[in-house]
């Protein structure tokens, strides 16, 4: 069961469910065979709560047990346990009012990225310490698993469904109403599967499986379900478990011990488990801690590198190179040889992040260091920057920004004196829109390392976003006096001029950037944008061709396709977009590029089948992303739109409803809903969503320019909707 609150509370209750007592029900959080969990509002105490309503048929013979379990759970005084506020009974079904927990389930964290060794051990230690309190009180959980463990932003682990899973609901409630039994079996001790009651030793077994999943990314026998899974659990032994070759052998040994087939061979208590986990974590930290180094100039003590602020110009990115020349030499000075090479390779890949595949290389290199040394702050900071740049390239996928945030926080936790870590966290805050916090973090980085190019350019970018152009110009001039041939600072000087309407001045800076580094394709995209703003379309197209002569790039082909489409050259635009999605000249794993191609092919007679194929490619890539982030409203709304264009009306309607439920106040989602409803023949709903999108600030110009809404705009009701939406 997930008690997480991802969206703002809505007081409107589901139509088929009544709220107990004074509470007002909000959205459904979890739905299982024995009950449903809702977000709710307590008007008397002005707080959000979670309410678990148990189904009356299930609990008729178990009401007394329910009350006993809830009372016992409230007696526990450990911060890991979810507080139970009240028991309510409206005569139809009992309800449990409890604390609403915010955070990520461990299942979500494991699915998002590999779990560092130190973090995995910390989670095990926290759960074990909490469960030791419960066991001392005579209570067992009986269903410990990643879906029932929530990690708050502070790092505190919370244990969900305590006191209910064993006696009331062996399957527990899961988000989405899916069948949860296979996942529950996977964490059940063999003796429990054979009919014995759950006890403290079976909770220890479950924790061993959880540790295995954090170390390996999947549970044992993840290809099996149902009876086949139960048979494998009973007949096998943890000694047969295989671990990745780079897995810490002590951690693997701990997982095997916790999940020993014979309960007598498991650790004697949860306190013993916590002590072992803490000991391994401390030993690992000591082993990887660097030896004290003599004091050096700040520039020589820290990795120094930078990224410029983003400006979206005519479909292109004002690019950023990340790496000043000395940085790879610095990495080699203070890292062991294998780590130094991986760090240098990762930073070198970030320095050419605008090339297709470069960020994949950076991810691999930084992750390799963290796999060996989970406490490596610089590698965590590098990974944070890599994830942030992935988000930069496709702002529809916010999961990259969440991963960047987690990695930056991890870097700071490991070394709060590392300028690179503060700079990485600043980039995350910048992309989250918190300019004030980002600026404070950049200032902290510059206190530690006044010559950190990344922090210097980050501060300039943030000041530009805050429209403090005079300060930004002063800082960029000062930085260029130190680094006169640093391409990212030159690009930033051009960006400042562009934002203030000085397109000719921006052009001069971007031409200078190309002189300094002629093989950086983003510089050509920058110059293309400045020329387009001056109405010099032919020159802008020529610049794109020059960039393509240097190196094929999906970004340049995307810009070229956009420019040709604007000129009405649909055949040329389609060819450019086809290059953008090709493996040799672009990237075939970017769903938005496939969608651009599909949209263009729709307007070319005879290319409708190819357009459908491109929509299918975009939809398939989106489904893969949704499998990892099932509640991402951008993915849901875009996939709904693509399904509508493919004639898949039922799926489109279902997806857009999910998107609207998750983000009722996002104008882009409401506009995609309007288009989806129009394409599947629901004009009334389309007009309603269009009115909502306008009221939330969606631009009129985008609505009047959308060709798929041509018939809707001819509807007499459209003019009335436009007036009401303003």
C-alpha positions as CSV (number, residue, x, y, z in Angstrom):
1,X,0.0,0.0,0.0
2,X,1.3,3.4,-0.9
3,X,0.2,6.3,1.3
4,X,2.2,8.8,-0.7
5,X,0.6,12.1,-1.8
6,X,1.8,13.2,-5.3
7,X,-0.7,15.9,-6.1
8,X,-2.6,18.6,-4.4
9,X,-5.5,17.5,-2.3
10,X,-8.9,17.5,-3.9
11,X,-11.9,17.4,-1.5
12,X,-14.2,15.8,-4.0
13,X,-15.0,12.3,-2.9
14,X,-15.3,9.3,-5.2
15,X,-18.9,9.0,-6.3
16,X,-19.3,5.4,-5.1
17,X,-17.7,5.7,-1.7
18,X,-18.9,7.6,1.4
19,X,-16.6,9.2,3.9
20,X,-16.7,8.1,7.5
21,X,-17.5,10.6,10.1
22,X,-16.3,14.2,9.6
23,X,-13.7,13.3,7.0
24,X,-13.8,14.3,3.3
25,X,-12.4,11.7,0.9
26,X,-9.9,12.6,-1.8
27,X,-8.2,10.4,-4.4
28,X,-7.8,6.7,-4.2
29,X,-4.3,5.7,-3.1
30,X,-4.5,1.9,-3.1
31,X,-7.0,-0.8,-3.8
32,X,-6.7,-4.4,-2.8
33,X,-8.8,-7.4,-2.1
34,X,-9.5,-6.5,1.5
35,X,-9.8,-2.7,1.4
36,X,-9.2,0.6,-0.2
37,X,-7.0,3.5,1.0
38,X,-8.0,7.1,0.3
39,X,-6.4,10.4,0.8
40,X,-8.7,12.5,3.0
41,X,-9.1,15.8,4.8
42,X,-9.8,16.2,8.5
43,X,-11.6,19.6,8.7
44,X,-11.6,19.6,12.5
45,X,-7.8,19.4,12.8
46,X,-7.1,20.9,9.3
47,X,-4.8,18.2,8.2
48,X,-4.5,15.6,5.5
49,X,-4.9,11.9,6.5
50,X,-5.1,8.5,4.9
51,X,-8.2,6.4,5.5
52,X,-8.3,2.7,5.0
53,X,-11.8,1.4,4.4
54,X,-12.1,-2.3,4.9
55,X,-14.7,-4.2,2.9
56,X,-17.6,-5.4,5.1
57,X,-17.9,-8.9,3.7
58,X,-14.3,-9.6,4.4
59,X,-14.3,-8.2,8.0
60,X,-17.6,-9.4,9.4
61,X,-15.9,-12.1,11.4
62,X,-12.8,-10.1,12.1
63,X,-14.0,-6.7,13.6
64,X,-12.7,-7.6,17.0
65,X,-9.3,-8.6,15.6
66,X,-9.1,-5.3,13.7
67,X,-9.7,-3.3,16.8
68,X,-7.1,-5.2,18.7
69,X,-4.5,-4.9,16.0
70,X,-5.0,-1.2,15.6
71,X,-4.8,-0.6,19.3
72,X,-1.6,-2.6,19.5
73,X,-0.1,-0.6,16.6
74,X,-0.9,2.7,18.2
75,X,1.1,1.6,21.3
76,X,4.4,1.6,19.2
77,X,6.5,4.7,19.8
78,X,8.9,4.6,16.9
79,X,9.1,7.2,14.1
80,X,9.1,4.5,11.4
81,X,5.6,3.4,12.2
82,X,2.6,5.1,10.6
83,X,0.5,6.7,13.3
84,X,-3.1,5.6,13.6
85,X,-5.3,8.5,14.6
86,X,-8.8,7.0,14.9
87,X,-11.1,4.0,14.2
88,X,-14.4,4.8,12.5
89,X,-17.4,2.6,11.9
90,X,-20.4,4.0,9.9
91,X,-22.3,0.7,10.2
92,X,-21.3,-0.5,6.8
93,X,-17.5,-1.0,7.1
94,X,-14.8,-0.2,9.6
95,X,-12.2,2.5,8.7
96,X,-8.8,3.2,10.0
97,X,-7.7,6.9,10.0
98,X,-4.0,7.2,9.8
99,X,-1.1,9.5,9.0
100,X,-0.6,10.4,5.3
101,X,3.0,9.6,4.5
102,X,4.9,11.5,1.8
103,X,7.8,10.1,0.0
104,X,8.8,7.3,-2.4
105,X,8.2,3.6,-1.8
106,X,11.3,1.5,-1.9
107,X,9.9,-0.3,-4.9
108,X,9.8,2.9,-6.8
109,X,13.4,3.7,-5.7
110,X,14.7,0.3,-6.8
111,X,12.9,0.7,-10.2
112,X,14.4,4.2,-10.7
113,X,18.1,3.5,-10.4
114,X,20.6,1.1,-8.8
115,X,20.7,1.3,-5.0
116,X,24.1,2.4,-3.6
117,X,25.5,0.0,-1.0
118,X,25.5,2.5,1.8
119,X,21.9,3.5,1.2
120,X,20.8,-0.1,1.1
121,X,22.5,-0.9,4.4
122,X,21.0,2.3,6.0
123,X,17.5,1.3,5.0
124,X,18.0,-2.3,6.3
125,X,19.3,-0.9,9.6
126,X,16.4,1.5,10.0
127,X,13.8,-1.1,9.3
128,X,15.5,-3.6,11.6
129,X,15.7,-1.1,14.5
130,X,12.0,-0.3,14.2
131,X,11.0,-3.9,13.9
132,X,13.0,-4.7,17.0
133,X,10.6,-2.4,18.9
134,X,7.6,-4.1,17.4
135,X,8.9,-7.6,18.1
136,X,9.6,-6.6,21.7
137,X,5.9,-5.6,22.0
138,X,4.8,-9.0,20.6
139,X,3.9,-7.8,17.1
140,X,5.1,-9.0,13.8
141,X,4.5,-7.3,10.4
142,X,4.2,-10.4,8.2
143,X,4.4,-8.5,4.9
144,X,7.7,-6.6,4.8
145,X,8.4,-5.7,1.1
146,X,9.5,-2.7,-0.9
147,X,5.9,-1.6,-1.6
148,X,5.3,-1.4,2.2
149,X,8.5,0.7,2.9
150,X,8.4,4.4,2.2
151,X,11.5,6.6,2.2
152,X,10.8,10.3,3.0
153,X,12.9,13.1,1.5
154,X,14.9,13.3,4.8
155,X,15.9,9.6,4.4
156,X,13.7,8.4,7.2
157,X,12.2,5.0,6.4
158,X,8.5,4.5,7.2
159,X,6.8,1.1,7.5
160,X,3.3,0.9,6.0
161,X,0.4,-1.5,6.8
162,X,1.9,-2.5,10.1
163,X,-0.4,-4.6,12.3
164,X,-2.8,-5.1,9.5
165,X,-1.0,-7.2,7.0
166,X,-0.6,-10.4,9.0
167,X,-4.1,-10.9,10.5
168,X,-6.4,-8.7,8.5
169,X,-5.0,-8.6,4.9
170,X,-2.3,-11.1,4.0
171,X,-2.0,-9.6,0.5
172,X,-2.0,-5.9,1.5
173,X,-3.4,-3.2,-0.7
174,X,-1.4,-2.1,-3.7
175,X,-1.7,1.0,-5.9
176,X,-3.7,0.4,-9.1
177,X,-5.8,-2.5,-8.1
178,X,-3.5,-5.1,-9.5
179,X,-3.1,-8.6,-8.2
180,X,-0.6,-8.3,-5.4
181,X,-0.2,-12.0,-4.3
182,X,2.9,-12.8,-6.4
183,X,4.9,-10.0,-4.8
184,X,3.7,-11.0,-1.3
185,X,4.8,-14.6,-1.9
186,X,8.2,-13.5,-2.9
187,X,8.9,-12.1,0.5
188,X,7.3,-14.8,2.6
189,X,9.5,-17.2,4.5
190,X,9.4,-20.9,3.5
191,X,7.9,-22.0,6.8
192,X,5.2,-19.4,6.4
193,X,4.3,-20.7,3.0
194,X,4.1,-24.2,4.6
195,X,1.5,-23.1,7.0
196,X,3.3,-21.8,10.1
197,X,2.3,-18.5,11.6
198,X,4.5,-15.4,10.8
199,X,6.9,-14.6,13.6
200,X,10.0,-12.4,14.2
201,X,12.2,-14.8,12.2
202,X,9.9,-14.6,9.2
203,X,10.1,-10.8,9.3
204,X,13.9,-11.2,9.2
205,X,13.6,-13.5,6.2
206,X,11.5,-10.9,4.4
207,X,14.1,-8.2,5.1
208,X,16.8,-10.5,3.5
209,X,14.8,-10.6,0.3
210,X,14.4,-6.8,0.4
211,X,18.1,-6.5,0.8
212,X,18.7,-8.8,-2.2
213,X,16.3,-6.7,-4.3
214,X,18.1,-3.5,-3.4
215,X,21.5,-5.1,-4.3
216,X,20.4,-6.8,-7.5
217,X,17.5,-4.6,-8.8
218,X,15.0,-7.5,-8.8
219,X,13.7,-10.1,-6.3
220,X,14.7,-13.7,-6.5
221,X,12.8,-15.7,-9.1
222,X,11.3,-12.6,-10.5
223,X,10.2,-14.5,-13.6
224,X,7.9,-16.8,-11.5
225,X,4.5,-16.1,-10.1
226,X,1.8,-17.9,-8.1
227,X,2.2,-21.5,-7.2
228,X,5.4,-21.7,-9.3
229,X,7.0,-18.9,-7.2
230,X,5.8,-20.5,-3.9
231,X,7.3,-23.8,-4.9
232,X,10.7,-22.1,-5.8
233,X,10.7,-20.3,-2.4
234,X,10.0,-23.5,-0.5
235,X,12.4,-25.8,-2.4
236,X,15.4,-23.5,-2.8
237,X,17.9,-21.9,-0.5
238,X,19.4,-18.4,-0.3
239,X,22.9,-20.1,-0.7
240,X,21.9,-20.6,-4.3
241,X,21.2,-16.9,-4.9
242,X,23.4,-15.3,-7.5
243,X,24.6,-11.7,-7.2
244,X,26.1,-9.2,-9.7
245,X,29.9,-9.7,-10.0
246,X,30.5,-6.2,-8.6
247,X,28.2,-6.7,-5.6
248,X,29.9,-6.3,-2.2
249,X,30.5,-9.9,-0.9
250,X,29.7,-8.8,2.7
251,X,26.4,-7.4,1.7
252,X,25.6,-10.6,-0.3
253,X,26.5,-12.7,2.8
254,X,24.2,-10.6,5.0
255,X,21.3,-11.1,2.5
256,X,21.9,-14.8,2.4
257,X,22.0,-15.0,6.2
258,X,18.8,-13.1,6.7
259,X,17.0,-15.3,4.2
260,X,18.4,-18.6,5.4
261,X,16.0,-21.5,4.7
262,X,16.3,-22.7,8.3
263,X,14.9,-20.1,10.7
264,X,17.5,-21.2,13.3
265,X,20.3,-20.1,11.0
266,X,19.0,-16.5,10.6
267,X,20.2,-13.7,13.0
268,X,18.8,-14.1,16.4
269,X,16.9,-10.8,16.4
270,X,16.2,-7.6,14.5
271,X,18.7,-5.8,16.8
272,X,21.4,-8.2,15.6
273,X,20.4,-7.4,12.0
274,X,20.6,-3.7,12.7
275,X,24.1,-4.0,14.3
276,X,25.4,-6.1,11.3
277,X,24.1,-3.6,8.8
278,X,25.5,-0.6,10.7
279,X,28.8,-2.3,11.0
280,X,29.0,-3.1,7.3
281,X,28.1,0.5,6.5
282,X,30.7,1.9,8.8
283,X,33.4,-0.5,7.5
284,X,32.6,0.5,3.9
285,X,32.7,4.2,4.7
286,X,36.1,3.8,6.4
287,X,37.5,1.8,3.6
288,X,36.5,4.3,1.0
289,X,37.4,7.5,2.9
290,X,40.2,9.4,1.2
291,X,43.4,10.0,3.1
292,X,44.0,13.6,4.2
293,X,45.5,15.7,1.5
294,X,47.7,18.9,1.8
295,X,45.9,22.1,1.4
296,X,45.8,23.3,-2.2
297,X,44.5,26.2,-4.2
298,X,40.7,25.7,-4.4
299,X,40.9,25.2,-8.1
300,X,43.3,22.3,-7.7
301,X,41.3,20.8,-4.8
302,X,38.0,20.4,-6.6
303,X,36.7,19.3,-9.9
304,X,35.9,22.4,-11.8
305,X,33.5,22.5,-14.7
306,X,30.3,24.1,-15.8
307,X,27.1,24.2,-17.8
308,X,25.4,27.2,-19.2
309,X,21.7,28.1,-18.8
310,X,19.2,26.7,-21.2
311,X,17.3,28.8,-23.8
312,X,14.8,27.2,-26.1
313,X,15.2,28.9,-29.5
314,X,13.4,27.9,-32.6
315,X,13.3,24.2,-31.5
316,X,17.0,24.3,-30.5
317,X,19.0,24.4,-27.2
318,X,21.5,27.1,-26.5
319,X,24.1,24.5,-25.6
320,X,26.5,24.1,-22.8
321,X,29.9,22.4,-22.7
322,X,30.7,21.1,-19.3
323,X,34.4,20.6,-18.9
324,X,37.4,23.0,-18.8
325,X,40.6,21.5,-20.1
326,X,42.4,20.9,-16.8
327,X,39.7,18.8,-15.2
328,X,40.7,15.3,-16.4
329,X,44.2,16.0,-15.2
330,X,42.8,16.9,-11.8
331,X,40.7,13.7,-11.7
332,X,43.8,11.7,-12.3
333,X,45.7,13.4,-9.5
334,X,43.4,12.5,-6.6
335,X,41.6,9.3,-7.7
336,X,42.9,5.7,-7.9
337,X,43.8,4.8,-11.5
338,X,40.7,2.9,-12.4
339,X,38.4,5.5,-10.8
340,X,40.4,8.3,-12.2
341,X,39.9,7.0,-15.7
342,X,36.2,6.4,-15.2
343,X,35.8,9.9,-13.8
344,X,37.8,11.5,-16.6
345,X,35.8,9.6,-19.2
346,X,32.6,10.6,-17.6
347,X,33.5,14.2,-17.5
348,X,34.8,14.1,-21.1
349,X,31.5,12.7,-22.2
350,X,29.7,15.5,-20.4
351,X,31.9,18.0,-22.2
352,X,30.3,16.8,-25.4
353,X,26.8,16.1,-24.0
354,X,25.1,17.6,-27.1
355,X,26.3,14.6,-29.1
356,X,24.0,11.6,-29.2
357,X,25.1,8.8,-26.9
358,X,27.4,11.1,-24.8
359,X,25.1,11.1,-21.7
360,X,24.8,7.3,-21.9
361,X,28.6,7.1,-21.7
362,X,28.7,9.6,-18.7
363,X,26.0,7.5,-16.9
364,X,28.0,4.3,-17.4
365,X,31.3,5.8,-16.1
366,X,29.9,7.5,-13.0
367,X,27.7,4.5,-12.2
368,X,30.8,2.2,-12.4
369,X,32.6,4.3,-9.8
370,X,29.5,4.3,-7.5
371,X,29.1,0.5,-7.9
372,X,32.6,0.1,-6.4
373,X,32.4,3.0,-4.0
374,X,28.8,4.1,-3.1
375,X,30.1,6.9,-1.0
376,X,32.0,8.6,-3.8
377,X,30.7,12.2,-3.6
378,X,32.2,13.4,-6.9
379,X,30.8,10.6,-8.9
380,X,27.4,11.1,-7.4
381,X,27.6,14.8,-8.3
382,X,28.6,13.8,-11.8
383,X,25.7,11.5,-12.1
384,X,23.4,14.2,-10.8
385,X,24.6,16.5,-13.6
386,X,24.1,13.8,-16.1
387,X,20.5,13.1,-15.1
388,X,19.8,16.9,-15.0
389,X,21.1,17.2,-18.6
390,X,18.9,14.3,-19.7
391,X,16.0,16.2,-18.3
392,X,17.2,19.3,-20.1
393,X,17.0,17.5,-23.4
394,X,13.4,16.4,-22.8
395,X,11.5,18.3,-20.1
396,X,8.5,15.9,-20.4
397,X,10.4,13.3,-18.4
398,X,10.5,14.6,-14.8
399,X,11.9,11.4,-13.5
400,X,15.4,12.4,-14.7
401,X,15.1,15.6,-12.5
402,X,14.0,13.5,-9.5
403,X,17.0,11.2,-10.0
404,X,19.3,14.2,-10.4
405,X,17.9,15.6,-7.1
406,X,18.5,12.3,-5.3
407,X,22.1,12.0,-6.6
408,X,22.9,15.6,-5.7
409,X,21.6,15.1,-2.2
410,X,23.6,11.9,-1.9
411,X,26.8,13.8,-3.0
412,X,26.3,16.4,-0.4
413,X,25.6,13.8,2.3
414,X,28.9,12.2,1.5
415,X,30.9,15.4,1.3
416,X,29.4,18.8,2.4
417,X,32.6,20.6,1.4
418,X,32.6,19.5,-2.3
419,X,31.9,22.5,-4.5
420,X,30.8,20.2,-7.4
421,X,28.1,18.8,-5.2
422,X,26.6,22.2,-4.4
423,X,26.8,23.1,-8.1
424,X,24.9,19.9,-9.0
425,X,22.2,20.6,-6.4
426,X,22.0,24.2,-7.7
427,X,21.4,22.9,-11.3
428,X,18.5,20.7,-10.0
429,X,17.0,23.6,-8.0
430,X,17.3,25.8,-11.1
431,X,15.4,23.3,-13.3
432,X,12.8,23.0,-10.5
433,X,12.2,26.7,-10.8
434,X,13.6,27.6,-7.3
435,X,16.0,30.3,-8.5
436,X,16.5,31.7,-5.0
437,X,17.7,28.4,-3.6
438,X,19.8,27.7,-6.7
439,X,21.5,31.0,-6.4
440,X,22.3,30.3,-2.7
441,X,23.8,27.0,-3.6
442,X,26.0,28.5,-6.4
443,X,27.2,31.1,-3.9
444,X,28.1,28.3,-1.4
445,X,30.0,26.5,-4.2
446,X,31.9,29.6,-5.0
447,X,32.9,30.1,-1.4
448,X,34.5,26.7,-1.5
449,X,36.0,27.2,-5.0
450,X,35.9,30.8,-6.4
451,X,37.2,29.7,-9.8
452,X,34.6,26.9,-10.3
453,X,33.5,27.5,-13.8
454,X,30.3,25.5,-13.3
455,X,29.2,27.7,-10.3
456,X,30.3,30.9,-12.1
457,X,28.2,30.1,-15.2
458,X,25.4,28.7,-13.1
459,X,25.1,32.0,-11.2
460,X,25.0,33.9,-14.4
461,X,22.2,31.6,-15.8
462,X,20.1,32.0,-12.7
463,X,20.5,35.8,-12.6
464,X,19.4,35.8,-16.2
465,X,16.3,33.8,-15.4
466,X,15.6,36.3,-12.7
467,X,16.0,39.1,-15.3
468,X,18.8,40.7,-13.3
469,X,20.6,41.2,-16.5
470,X,23.0,43.9,-15.4
471,X,24.4,41.7,-12.6
472,X,24.6,38.7,-15.0
473,X,26.5,40.8,-17.6
474,X,29.0,41.9,-15.0
475,X,29.6,38.4,-13.8
476,X,30.0,37.0,-17.4
477,X,32.4,39.7,-18.3
478,X,34.4,38.9,-15.1
479,X,34.4,35.2,-15.8
480,X,35.5,35.7,-19.4
481,X,38.5,37.7,-18.2
482,X,39.6,34.6,-16.4
483,X,38.5,32.1,-19.1
484,X,38.6,34.1,-22.4
485,X,38.3,31.1,-24.6
486,X,35.8,29.1,-22.6
487,X,33.0,28.2,-25.0
488,X,30.2,27.8,-22.5
489,X,30.8,31.3,-21.1
490,X,30.9,32.8,-24.6
491,X,27.6,31.0,-25.4
492,X,26.2,32.5,-22.2
493,X,27.2,36.0,-23.2
494,X,25.3,35.4,-26.4
495,X,22.3,34.1,-24.5
496,X,22.1,37.3,-22.4
497,X,22.2,39.4,-25.5
498,X,19.5,37.3,-27.1
499,X,17.2,37.5,-24.2
500,X,17.4,41.3,-24.2
501,X,16.6,41.4,-27.9
502,X,20.1,42.2,-29.1
503,X,20.1,39.4,-31.8
504,X,23.0,40.9,-33.7
505,X,25.1,41.0,-30.6
506,X,24.1,37.4,-29.8
507,X,25.0,36.4,-33.4
508,X,28.5,37.8,-32.8
509,X,29.0,35.8,-29.6
510,X,27.8,32.6,-31.2
511,X,30.1,33.0,-34.2
512,X,32.9,33.5,-31.7
513,X,31.9,30.3,-29.9
514,X,32.2,28.4,-33.2
515,X,35.6,29.9,-33.8
516,X,36.7,28.7,-30.4
517,X,35.2,25.2,-30.8
518,X,34.0,24.5,-34.3
519,X,32.9,20.9,-33.7
520,X,30.2,21.8,-31.0
521,X,26.9,21.3,-32.8
522,X,24.9,23.2,-30.2
523,X,26.8,26.4,-31.2
524,X,25.4,26.0,-34.7
525,X,21.9,25.6,-33.2
526,X,22.5,28.8,-31.2
527,X,23.5,30.8,-34.2
528,X,20.6,29.4,-36.2
529,X,18.2,30.7,-33.6
530,X,19.8,34.2,-33.6
531,X,19.6,34.4,-37.4
532,X,16.0,33.2,-37.4
533,X,15.0,36.0,-35.0
534,X,16.6,38.5,-37.5
535,X,14.5,37.0,-40.3
536,X,17.6,35.6,-42.1
537,X,16.1,32.2,-42.8
538,X,18.3,31.3,-45.7
539,X,21.4,32.0,-43.6
540,X,19.9,30.1,-40.7
541,X,19.4,27.1,-42.8
542,X,23.0,27.4,-44.1
543,X,24.3,27.4,-40.6
544,X,22.4,24.2,-39.8
545,X,24.0,22.6,-42.9
546,X,27.5,23.7,-41.7
547,X,26.8,22.0,-38.4
548,X,25.7,18.8,-40.2
549,X,29.0,18.9,-42.2
550,X,30.8,18.8,-38.8
551,X,28.8,15.9,-37.4
552,X,25.3,14.4,-37.9
553,X,23.2,15.3,-34.9
554,X,19.6,14.5,-34.0
555,X,19.3,18.0,-32.5
556,X,20.4,19.7,-35.8
557,X,18.1,17.5,-37.9
558,X,15.2,18.3,-35.5
559,X,15.9,22.1,-35.9
560,X,16.1,21.7,-39.6
561,X,12.8,19.8,-39.8
562,X,11.2,22.5,-37.7
563,X,12.5,25.3,-39.9
564,X,11.4,23.5,-43.1
565,X,8.0,22.8,-41.7
566,X,7.5,26.4,-40.9
567,X,8.3,27.3,-44.5
568,X,5.7,24.8,-45.7
569,X,8.3,22.3,-47.1
570,X,6.7,19.2,-45.6
571,X,8.7,16.8,-47.7
572,X,12.0,18.4,-46.6
573,X,10.8,18.5,-43.0
574,X,9.8,14.8,-43.1
575,X,13.3,13.9,-44.4
576,X,15.0,15.9,-41.7
577,X,12.9,14.3,-39.0
578,X,13.6,10.8,-40.4
579,X,17.3,11.6,-40.0
580,X,16.6,12.8,-36.4
581,X,15.2,9.4,-35.5
582,X,17.8,7.3,-37.4
583,X,20.4,5.4,-35.4
584,X,23.2,6.7,-37.6
585,X,22.4,10.4,-37.6
586,X,20.3,10.9,-34.6
587,X,18.6,8.8,-31.9
588,X,15.7,6.4,-32.4
589,X,14.8,6.2,-28.8
590,X,13.3,9.7,-28.4
591,X,9.5,9.5,-28.6
592,X,9.1,13.2,-29.3
593,X,11.2,13.0,-32.4
594,X,9.0,10.1,-33.7
595,X,6.0,12.2,-32.9
596,X,7.4,15.2,-34.8
597,X,7.9,12.9,-37.8
598,X,4.4,11.4,-37.5
599,X,2.8,14.9,-37.3
600,X,4.7,15.9,-40.5
601,X,3.9,12.8,-42.5
602,X,0.1,13.3,-41.8
603,X,0.2,16.3,-44.1
604,X,1.9,14.5,-47.0
605,X,-0.5,12.7,-49.3
606,X,0.1,9.0,-49.4
607,X,2.3,9.0,-46.3
608,X,-0.5,8.2,-43.9
609,X,0.7,4.6,-43.3
610,X,4.2,5.9,-42.5
611,X,2.7,8.5,-40.1
612,X,0.8,5.7,-38.3
613,X,4.0,3.7,-38.0
614,X,5.8,6.7,-36.5
615,X,3.0,7.2,-34.0
616,X,3.3,3.5,-33.1
617,X,7.0,4.0,-32.5
618,X,6.4,7.1,-30.3
619,X,3.6,5.2,-28.4
620,X,5.7,2.1,-27.8
621,X,8.6,4.2,-26.4
622,X,6.1,6.1,-24.2
623,X,4.7,2.8,-22.9
624,X,8.2,1.7,-21.8
625,X,8.6,5.0,-19.9
626,X,5.2,4.6,-18.4
627,X,6.1,1.1,-17.1
628,X,8.8,2.9,-15.0
629,X,6.7,6.0,-14.1
630,X,3.1,4.9,-14.3
631,X,1.7,8.1,-12.9
632,X,3.6,10.6,-15.1
633,X,0.9,12.9,-16.4
634,X,2.9,14.0,-19.4
635,X,3.5,10.5,-20.5
636,X,-0.2,9.6,-20.0
637,X,-1.5,12.7,-21.8
638,X,0.9,12.4,-24.8
639,X,0.2,8.6,-25.1
640,X,-3.6,9.4,-25.0
641,X,-3.1,11.8,-27.8
642,X,-1.1,9.4,-29.9
643,X,-3.7,6.7,-29.3
644,X,-6.4,9.0,-30.5
645,X,-4.5,9.8,-33.7
646,X,-4.2,6.0,-34.2
647,X,-7.9,5.5,-33.7
648,X,-7.5,3.6,-30.4
649,X,-10.4,5.5,-28.8
650,X,-11.0,3.4,-25.7
651,X,-7.3,3.4,-24.6
652,X,-7.1,7.2,-25.4
653,X,-10.1,7.9,-23.2
654,X,-8.8,5.8,-20.3
655,X,-5.3,7.4,-20.5
656,X,-6.5,10.9,-20.6
657,X,-8.8,10.4,-17.6
658,X,-5.8,9.1,-15.6
659,X,-3.8,12.2,-16.7
660,X,-6.5,14.6,-15.7
661,X,-7.0,12.9,-12.4
662,X,-3.3,13.3,-11.7
663,X,-2.9,16.9,-12.9
664,X,-6.1,18.8,-13.1
665,X,-4.4,22.2,-13.0
666,X,-1.7,21.7,-15.7
667,X,-2.7,23.6,-18.8
668,X,-0.7,21.4,-21.2
669,X,-2.5,18.3,-19.9
670,X,-5.9,20.0,-20.3
671,X,-5.1,21.1,-23.9
672,X,-3.9,17.6,-24.8
673,X,-7.2,16.3,-23.3
674,X,-9.1,18.8,-25.6
675,X,-7.3,17.5,-28.6
676,X,-7.8,13.8,-27.6
677,X,-11.5,14.3,-27.0
678,X,-11.9,16.1,-30.3
679,X,-10.1,13.3,-32.2
680,X,-12.2,10.5,-30.6
681,X,-15.4,12.4,-31.4
682,X,-16.3,13.8,-28.0
683,X,-16.8,17.5,-29.0
684,X,-18.6,18.6,-25.8
685,X,-15.8,17.2,-23.6
686,X,-13.2,18.8,-25.9
687,X,-14.8,22.3,-25.6
688,X,-14.8,21.9,-21.8
689,X,-11.2,20.9,-21.6
690,X,-10.3,23.8,-24.0
691,X,-12.1,26.2,-21.7
692,X,-10.2,24.8,-18.7
693,X,-6.8,25.1,-20.6
694,X,-7.4,28.7,-21.4
695,X,-8.4,29.5,-17.8
696,X,-5.2,28.0,-16.7
697,X,-3.2,30.2,-19.1
698,X,-2.7,28.1,-22.2
699,X,-1.9,30.5,-25.1
700,X,-4.7,31.4,-27.6
701,X,-2.2,31.4,-30.4
702,X,-1.4,27.8,-29.9
703,X,-5.1,26.9,-30.0
704,X,-5.8,28.8,-33.2
705,X,-2.7,27.3,-34.9
706,X,-3.5,23.6,-34.1
707,X,-4.7,22.0,-37.3
708,X,-6.4,19.1,-35.5
709,X,-8.8,21.6,-34.0
710,X,-9.9,23.2,-37.3
711,X,-13.4,21.7,-37.2
712,X,-13.8,22.5,-33.5
713,X,-12.9,26.2,-34.2
714,X,-15.8,26.3,-36.7
715,X,-18.3,25.2,-34.1
716,X,-20.3,28.3,-33.0
717,X,-19.7,27.4,-29.4
718,X,-16.0,27.9,-29.8
719,X,-16.2,31.7,-29.7
720,X,-18.2,31.5,-26.5
721,X,-15.6,29.2,-25.0
722,X,-12.8,31.6,-25.9
723,X,-14.6,34.4,-24.1
724,X,-15.3,32.4,-21.1
725,X,-11.8,31.1,-20.9
726,X,-10.2,34.5,-20.8
